[in-house]
Each structure stands twice: as C-alpha cells, then as structure tokens.
Amino acid sequence: MPDSNRISVAKTYKLFIGGKFPRSESGRVYPVTDNKGTFLANAAHASRKDVRDAVVAARKAFPGWSGATAYNRGQVLYRVAEVLEGRREQFAAEVAASEGLPDRKAQSVVDTAIDRWVWYAGWTDKITAVLGSANPVAGPYFSFTVPEPTGVVAVLAPQRSSLLGLVSVLAPVLATGSTAVVVTSAQRPLPAITLSEVLATSDVPAGVVNILTGRAAELGSWLASHGDVNALDPTGADVEARADLARDAAGTVKRVLDVPAEEPDWTQRPDIARLRRYLEAKTVWHPLGV
C-alpha cells in the first residue's frame, strides 16, 4: 500500500550543451509549473558562462554539420522525427500540462510538430536546386549562385508554443546546415527539454543543437552581442526588448531576423521563406573553356 506521507523526489532538469547534459555553471534552478500553478519540475537557469559554452559547442560542430551532404542531413533530421514519434504520448502530456490544452488538442499539436520536422527534413536536398541559380551573363563566363549556411544561429524560442513553435523555428536552422543555440520558453520549457533528450539519442552530432533554459530577456542580450554568433531569431523576446537586441547585434554585424510583433499561428502551413533567412548567397564566376 503506498505511503501517503511519502515526499516525492522533484525532477531537476539540466542544460543541453555539446551533446551533454551539464548543470548550469551558476548552480541556479527555477520551478516550472503547469498552467494551473502546480509544480512540475525544476529547470536549470543558464548563466553567461553557459551561453559562451553553448556558442563554442555550436561553432565547433558547424564545419562537420555544414560540410555533410544535404542527403545525410535530411536522414539525420528524419531520424529525429522517428524518435519524436516514439515519444509522442510523453510530448502530448507535457504540451497539455504546459499550455493548458485538452488531451486531444495536445496530441494534434504534437502530430503537427512531428510533421513539421519531417517537412523541413525533406527540404535539405532540395534547397540548392530551388534557391540556387545559373546566372545569364554577358561575356565568356559561367556564373552560378549557391546558397550556403549562415553559421551559428541563436534562437529565442516562442514563449507560448512550447513544442510546435520551437520546432518551427529550430528545424529550418538545421535543415540549411547551420547550428543552433536555443533559449527555451521560460515558463514552458519541458517539451524543449524532452526534445534535447531526443536529439541526444538520435544521430544529430554533438553541438549542432544546444538548448538553454532561462529567461530570454537575460540570455538574449548575451547572445546578441556574442561575436561568434552569426544570426539571431528574436521570436521569444518581448517586443520592447527587440530594439535593444538589434543594437547589441549591430556591434558584431550579425543578422537579426525580422519577426512579427505578435507570436504567429504556428499551425499554419510553413513555407521556404524561413529557410532563406539562414542562407547566404555565394556567386562564382568562371571563365569558359578553362
């Protein structure tokens, strides 16, 4: 017979950096509750040192990930979708608790997130054909343009959509060959933490995705001013804070994505515009007959 006086052991989740699960360097944690205020777990509160470690891991992983064949990246991302499918019920329970959704609605959100991941995985080997071009030029030259990944991308994940929104902003970064440092939703981090466990047990190389829990208002400014971050997606930042992030990013001339003031409806069908945001166009001229 269960002991009614037993005190349950609270789960304390860690960060995901370089394929490992370290504690925050600061030692800080904060409580995570469901939409009714019931305690669920503790999450690590990332520090500036954790941000630096995550960027170092992402930069180290970038040559291998960007240098892999597009087909290989697609297979790796599809494997993530397979593991997501295997943990569908867990994700549905966490989305329901985090966002206050009925079970059936939460399951629909999870299914859409998995389908979204597969959609972006399918684009990996089509990006060059669709977004690249052979350019008509005057003179004895052959000119062509190819898309290349932008580098290390800092992603401030949506605050309200804990899984579908996260997948919608993270998957295109990976599909283009860039690596990511993600700051999760502060109050709804559990689906992102579980996603980090999926990434760790799939074929994604260590450091390609690094997931930090904490407040976007604190961690975002450090990422925006970091010289080794090439692009910033400020979706999860307060509208008032985005101008400050843009100013911080200007010091290192990094790309800051233009995002809607209000968090979009993530259930809408995706398009390749988000893929374009993480690509640089490289144009090559070559003499004919050489």
The 8 nearest C-alpha neighbors of each residue, nearest first, counted from 0:
[[1, 2, 3, 5, 4, 6, 7, 8],
 [2, 0, 3, 5, 4, 6, 7, 8],
 [1, 3, 4, 5, 0, 6, 7, 8],
 [4, 2, 5, 1, 6, 0, 7, 8],
 [5, 3, 2, 6, 1, 7, 0, 8],
 [4, 6, 2, 3, 7, 1, 8, 0],
 [7, 5, 4, 8, 3, 9, 2, 1],
 [8, 6, 9, 5, 10, 4, 3, 2],
 [7, 9, 10, 6, 11, 5, 40, 39],
 [10, 8, 40, 7, 11, 41, 39, 6],
 [9, 11, 40, 41, 12, 8, 39, 42],
 [12, 10, 41, 42, 40, 9, 13, 43],
 [11, 13, 42, 41, 43, 10, 14, 40],
 [14, 12, 22, 43, 20, 21, 42, 11],
 [13, 15, 20, 211, 21, 22, 210, 16],
 [16, 14, 20, 210, 209, 19, 18, 195],
 [17, 15, 209, 53, 19, 18, 14, 20],
 [16, 18, 206, 205, 56, 19, 209, 15],
 [17, 19, 205, 16, 206, 199, 15, 20],
 [20, 18, 16, 17, 15, 21, 199, 205],
 [19, 21, 15, 14, 13, 16, 22, 18],
 [22, 20, 14, 13, 19, 23, 15, 16],
 [23, 21, 13, 14, 24, 43, 26, 20],
 [22, 24, 26, 25, 45, 43, 21, 44],
 [23, 25, 26, 22, 49, 46, 48, 45],
 [26, 24, 23, 27, 46, 45, 44, 48],
 [25, 27, 23, 24, 28, 22, 43, 44],
 [28, 26, 44, 25, 43, 23, 29, 45],
 [29, 27, 43, 44, 42, 41, 26, 30],
 [28, 30, 41, 42, 44, 43, 31, 27],
 [31, 29, 41, 40, 42, 32, 38, 28],
 [32, 30, 40, 39, 41, 38, 186, 29],
 [33, 31, 38, 37, 39, 36, 30, 34],
 [32, 34, 97, 96, 36, 35, 37, 39],
 [33, 35, 99, 36, 97, 98, 96, 32],
 [36, 34, 33, 37, 32, 99, 96, 38],
 [35, 37, 32, 33, 34, 38, 31, 39],
 [38, 36, 32, 33, 35, 39, 34, 31],
 [37, 39, 32, 31, 40, 36, 33, 30],
 [40, 38, 32, 31, 37, 33, 41, 30],
 [41, 39, 10, 31, 9, 11, 30, 38],
 [40, 42, 11, 30, 29, 31, 28, 12],
 [41, 43, 12, 28, 29, 11, 30, 44],
 [42, 44, 28, 13, 23, 212, 45, 27],
 [45, 43, 213, 28, 27, 212, 23, 42],
 [44, 46, 23, 213, 49, 212, 43, 211],
 [47, 45, 49, 48, 25, 50, 24, 44],
 [46, 48, 50, 49, 51, 221, 45, 218],
 [47, 49, 51, 50, 46, 52, 24, 45],
 [48, 50, 52, 46, 47, 51, 45, 53],
 [51, 49, 47, 53, 48, 52, 54, 46],
 [50, 52, 48, 54, 49, 53, 55, 47],
 [53, 51, 49, 55, 50, 54, 48, 56],
 [52, 54, 56, 50, 51, 16, 55, 209],
 [53, 55, 57, 51, 56, 52, 58, 50],
 [54, 56, 52, 58, 53, 57, 59, 51],
 [57, 55, 206, 17, 53, 59, 54, 58],
 [58, 56, 206, 54, 60, 59, 55, 207],
 [59, 57, 61, 55, 60, 56, 54, 151],
 [58, 60, 56, 57, 61, 55, 62, 206],
 [61, 59, 57, 206, 58, 207, 63, 62],
 [60, 62, 58, 64, 63, 59, 65, 178],
 [63, 61, 65, 64, 66, 60, 59, 58],
 [62, 64, 66, 61, 65, 60, 67, 59],
 [63, 65, 61, 67, 66, 62, 176, 60],
 [66, 64, 176, 62, 67, 63, 61, 177],
 [65, 67, 63, 64, 62, 68, 176, 61],
 [68, 66, 64, 65, 63, 71, 69, 72],
 [67, 69, 71, 70, 72, 66, 65, 124],
 [68, 70, 124, 72, 123, 71, 73, 67],
 [71, 69, 73, 68, 124, 72, 74, 123],
 [70, 72, 74, 68, 73, 69, 75, 67],
 [73, 71, 75, 69, 74, 70, 76, 68],
 [72, 74, 120, 70, 76, 71, 123, 75],
 [75, 73, 77, 71, 72, 76, 78, 70],
 [76, 74, 72, 78, 77, 73, 202, 203],
 [77, 75, 79, 73, 78, 120, 74, 72],
 [76, 78, 74, 80, 79, 75, 120, 117],
 [77, 79, 81, 75, 76, 80, 74, 201],
 [80, 78, 76, 82, 77, 81, 201, 83],
 [79, 81, 83, 77, 78, 82, 113, 84],
 [82, 80, 78, 84, 79, 83, 77, 85],
 [81, 83, 85, 79, 84, 80, 197, 78],
 [84, 82, 80, 86, 85, 81, 87, 79],
 [83, 85, 87, 81, 82, 86, 80, 113],
 [84, 86, 82, 83, 87, 81, 88, 80],
 [87, 85, 83, 84, 89, 88, 90, 82],
 [86, 88, 84, 90, 89, 85, 83, 91],
 [87, 89, 91, 90, 86, 92, 106, 85],
 [90, 88, 92, 91, 86, 87, 93, 193],
 [89, 91, 93, 87, 92, 88, 94, 190],
 [90, 92, 88, 106, 94, 105, 89, 93],
 [93, 91, 95, 89, 90, 94, 96, 88],
 [92, 94, 90, 96, 95, 91, 97, 190],
 [93, 95, 97, 91, 96, 92, 98, 105],
 [94, 96, 100, 92, 99, 105, 93, 98],
 [97, 95, 93, 33, 99, 94, 98, 92],
 [98, 96, 33, 94, 187, 95, 34, 99],
 [97, 99, 95, 100, 94, 96, 34, 159],
 [98, 100, 95, 96, 34, 97, 101, 33],
 [99, 101, 95, 98, 105, 104, 102, 96],
 [102, 100, 104, 103, 105, 95, 99, 106],
 [101, 103, 105, 104, 95, 106, 100, 91],
 [104, 102, 106, 105, 101, 107, 100, 91],
 [103, 105, 107, 101, 106, 102, 100, 108],
 [106, 104, 108, 102, 91, 95, 107, 103],
 [105, 107, 91, 109, 103, 104, 108, 110],
 [108, 106, 104, 110, 105, 109, 111, 103],
 [107, 109, 105, 111, 106, 110, 112, 104],
 [110, 108, 112, 106, 111, 107, 91, 113],
 [111, 109, 107, 113, 112, 108, 106, 114],
 [110, 112, 114, 108, 109, 113, 115, 107],
 [113, 111, 163, 115, 109, 110, 114, 108],
 [114, 112, 116, 110, 115, 111, 80, 109],
 [113, 115, 111, 117, 116, 112, 118, 110],
 [116, 114, 112, 118, 113, 117, 111, 119],
 [115, 117, 113, 119, 114, 118, 170, 120],
 [116, 118, 120, 114, 115, 119, 77, 121],
 [119, 117, 115, 121, 116, 120, 114, 122],
 [118, 120, 122, 121, 116, 117, 171, 174],
 [121, 119, 73, 117, 76, 122, 118, 123],
 [120, 122, 118, 119, 123, 117, 73, 124],
 [121, 123, 119, 125, 120, 124, 126, 118],
 [124, 122, 174, 69, 73, 125, 121, 120],
 [125, 123, 69, 70, 122, 126, 73, 121],
 [124, 126, 122, 128, 123, 127, 129, 121],
 [125, 127, 129, 128, 130, 124, 123, 122],
 [126, 128, 131, 130, 129, 125, 146, 145],
 [127, 129, 125, 126, 131, 130, 132, 124],
 [130, 128, 126, 127, 131, 125, 132, 122],
 [131, 129, 127, 126, 128, 146, 132, 145],
 [132, 130, 145, 127, 144, 128, 129, 146],
 [133, 131, 144, 143, 134, 130, 145, 128],
 [132, 134, 143, 142, 144, 135, 131, 141],
 [133, 135, 142, 143, 132, 136, 144, 141],
 [136, 134, 133, 137, 142, 141, 143, 140],
 [137, 135, 134, 138, 142, 140, 141, 139],
 [138, 136, 139, 135, 140, 141, 134, 142],
 [137, 139, 140, 136, 141, 286, 287, 135],
 [140, 138, 287, 286, 137, 141, 136, 288],
 [141, 139, 286, 287, 285, 138, 142, 284],
 [140, 142, 285, 284, 287, 286, 143, 139],
 [143, 141, 284, 134, 283, 133, 140, 285],
 [142, 144, 133, 134, 283, 282, 132, 145],
 [145, 143, 282, 132, 131, 281, 283, 133],
 [144, 146, 131, 281, 280, 127, 282, 147],
 [147, 145, 280, 279, 278, 131, 127, 281],
 [146, 148, 279, 278, 280, 149, 145, 281],
 [149, 147, 278, 176, 177, 175, 150, 277],
 [148, 150, 278, 277, 279, 177, 147, 229],
 [151, 149, 177, 148, 229, 152, 178, 61],
 [152, 150, 178, 228, 229, 179, 177, 58],
 [151, 153, 230, 179, 231, 229, 228, 178],
 [154, 152, 231, 180, 179, 181, 232, 230],
 [155, 153, 181, 232, 156, 231, 180, 182],
 [156, 154, 235, 182, 233, 234, 232, 181],
 [155, 157, 235, 183, 165, 154, 182, 184],
 [158, 156, 235, 234, 159, 164, 160, 184],
 [157, 159, 184, 235, 160, 156, 161, 185],
 [158, 160, 157, 161, 184, 98, 187, 164],
 [161, 159, 164, 162, 157, 163, 158, 165],
 [160, 162, 187, 159, 165, 164, 190, 163],
 [163, 161, 165, 164, 190, 160, 166, 191],
 [164, 162, 112, 166, 165, 160, 167, 161],
 [165, 163, 160, 167, 166, 162, 157, 265],
 [164, 166, 162, 163, 167, 168, 156, 169],
 [165, 167, 169, 163, 164, 168, 170, 162],
 [166, 168, 164, 165, 169, 170, 163, 115],
 [169, 167, 165, 166, 170, 171, 164, 156],
 [170, 168, 166, 172, 171, 167, 165, 173],
 [169, 171, 173, 172, 166, 168, 167, 174],
 [172, 170, 174, 173, 274, 169, 119, 175],
 [173, 171, 169, 170, 177, 174, 175, 277],
 [172, 174, 176, 170, 171, 177, 175, 178],
 [173, 175, 171, 123, 176, 172, 170, 120],
 [176, 174, 173, 148, 172, 177, 171, 123],
 [177, 175, 65, 173, 148, 174, 64, 178],
 [178, 176, 150, 148, 173, 172, 175, 151],
 [179, 177, 207, 151, 57, 61, 173, 208],
 [180, 178, 152, 208, 151, 153, 181, 207],
 [179, 181, 209, 153, 210, 208, 154, 152],
 [180, 182, 154, 210, 211, 155, 153, 209],
 [183, 181, 211, 155, 212, 156, 210, 154],
 [184, 182, 156, 212, 188, 185, 181, 211],
 [183, 185, 158, 187, 188, 186, 156, 157],
 [186, 184, 213, 214, 187, 188, 183, 212],
 [185, 187, 184, 188, 31, 32, 158, 97],
 [188, 186, 184, 97, 185, 161, 189, 158],
 [189, 187, 184, 191, 183, 190, 185, 186],
 [188, 190, 192, 191, 187, 193, 93, 97],
 [191, 189, 193, 192, 162, 188, 93, 194],
 [192, 190, 194, 188, 189, 193, 195, 183],
 [193, 191, 189, 195, 194, 190, 188, 196],
 [192, 194, 196, 190, 195, 191, 189, 197],
 [195, 193, 191, 197, 196, 192, 190, 198],
 [194, 196, 198, 192, 193, 197, 199, 191],
 [197, 195, 199, 193, 194, 198, 200, 192],
 [198, 196, 194, 200, 195, 199, 201, 82],
 [199, 197, 195, 201, 196, 200, 203, 194],
 [198, 200, 196, 197, 201, 18, 195, 203],
 [201, 199, 197, 198, 196, 202, 203, 82],
 [200, 202, 198, 199, 203, 79, 197, 78],
 [201, 203, 75, 204, 200, 78, 198, 79],
 [202, 204, 201, 198, 75, 205, 207, 199],
 [205, 203, 207, 202, 206, 60, 18, 64],
 [206, 204, 18, 17, 207, 203, 60, 208],
 [205, 207, 17, 56, 57, 60, 208, 18],
 [206, 208, 178, 57, 60, 205, 204, 179],
 [209, 207, 179, 206, 180, 178, 210, 57],
 [210, 208, 16, 180, 15, 53, 206, 181],
 [209, 211, 181, 15, 180, 182, 14, 16],
 [212, 210, 182, 14, 181, 45, 183, 213],
 [213, 211, 183, 44, 182, 45, 43, 185],
 [214, 212, 44, 185, 45, 215, 211, 182],
 [213, 215, 216, 185, 217, 218, 212, 182],
 [214, 216, 219, 218, 217, 236, 182, 155],
 [217, 215, 214, 219, 218, 236, 220, 240],
 [218, 216, 215, 214, 219, 220, 221, 213],
 [219, 217, 215, 221, 220, 216, 214, 222],
 [220, 218, 215, 222, 221, 216, 217, 223],
 [219, 221, 223, 222, 218, 244, 217, 224],
 [222, 220, 224, 218, 219, 223, 225, 47],
 [221, 223, 225, 219, 220, 224, 218, 153],
 [224, 222, 248, 220, 221, 247, 225, 244],
 [223, 225, 247, 248, 221, 222, 226, 220],
 [226, 224, 222, 227, 223, 228, 221, 251],
 [225, 227, 251, 228, 224, 229, 253, 223],
 [226, 228, 225, 229, 54, 151, 58, 55],
 [229, 227, 151, 226, 225, 230, 152, 153],
 [230, 228, 253, 151, 150, 152, 227, 254],
 [231, 229, 254, 152, 253, 255, 228, 153],
 [230, 232, 153, 255, 152, 154, 233, 254],
 [231, 233, 154, 256, 234, 155, 255, 153],
 [234, 232, 155, 236, 235, 231, 154, 241],
 [235, 233, 236, 232, 157, 155, 258, 156],
 [234, 236, 157, 155, 156, 158, 233, 237],
 [237, 235, 233, 234, 215, 238, 240, 216],
 [238, 236, 240, 239, 241, 235, 216, 234],
 [237, 239, 240, 241, 260, 236, 242, 261],
 [240, 238, 237, 241, 242, 243, 236, 260],
 [241, 239, 237, 243, 238, 242, 236, 244],
 [242, 240, 244, 243, 238, 239, 245, 236],
 [241, 243, 245, 244, 240, 246, 239, 238],
 [244, 242, 246, 240, 241, 245, 247, 220],
 [245, 243, 241, 247, 242, 246, 220, 223],
 [244, 246, 248, 242, 243, 247, 249, 241],
 [247, 245, 243, 249, 248, 244, 242, 250],
 [248, 246, 224, 244, 245, 249, 223, 250],
 [247, 249, 223, 245, 224, 246, 250, 253],
 [250, 248, 252, 246, 251, 247, 245, 253],
 [249, 251, 248, 252, 247, 224, 246, 253],
 [250, 252, 249, 253, 226, 248, 224, 225],
 [253, 251, 249, 250, 248, 254, 229, 226],
 [254, 252, 229, 230, 251, 248, 249, 255],
 [253, 255, 230, 231, 256, 229, 252, 248],
 [256, 254, 231, 230, 232, 253, 257, 245],
 [255, 257, 232, 258, 231, 254, 233, 276],
 [256, 258, 255, 259, 232, 233, 234, 260],
 [257, 259, 256, 234, 260, 233, 232, 261],
 [260, 258, 261, 262, 257, 263, 234, 238],
 [261, 259, 238, 258, 262, 234, 263, 237],
 [262, 260, 259, 263, 238, 258, 234, 264],
 [261, 263, 259, 260, 264, 157, 234, 159],
 [264, 262, 265, 261, 259, 267, 260, 164],
 [263, 265, 266, 267, 262, 164, 160, 261],
 [264, 266, 267, 263, 164, 163, 167, 160],
 [265, 267, 264, 268, 111, 163, 108, 269],
 [268, 266, 265, 264, 269, 263, 270, 111],
 [267, 269, 266, 270, 265, 115, 264, 111],
 [270, 268, 267, 271, 115, 167, 273, 265],
 [269, 271, 272, 273, 268, 274, 267, 119],
 [270, 272, 274, 273, 275, 269, 122, 171],
 [273, 271, 275, 274, 270, 276, 269, 277],
 [272, 274, 276, 271, 275, 171, 270, 277],
 [273, 275, 271, 272, 276, 171, 277, 175],
 [276, 274, 272, 278, 273, 277, 271, 130],
 [277, 275, 273, 274, 278, 272, 256, 279],
 [278, 276, 149, 275, 274, 148, 172, 175],
 [279, 277, 148, 149, 147, 275, 146, 276],
 [278, 280, 147, 146, 149, 148, 281, 277],
 [279, 281, 146, 145, 147, 144, 282, 278],
 [280, 282, 145, 144, 146, 279, 283, 147],
 [283, 281, 144, 143, 280, 145, 284, 142],
 [282, 284, 143, 142, 144, 285, 281, 141],
 [285, 283, 142, 141, 140, 282, 143, 286],
 [284, 286, 141, 140, 142, 287, 283, 289],
 [287, 285, 140, 289, 139, 141, 288, 284],
 [288, 286, 140, 139, 289, 141, 285, 138],
 [287, 289, 286, 139, 140, 285, 141, 138],
 [288, 287, 286, 285, 140, 139, 141, 284]]
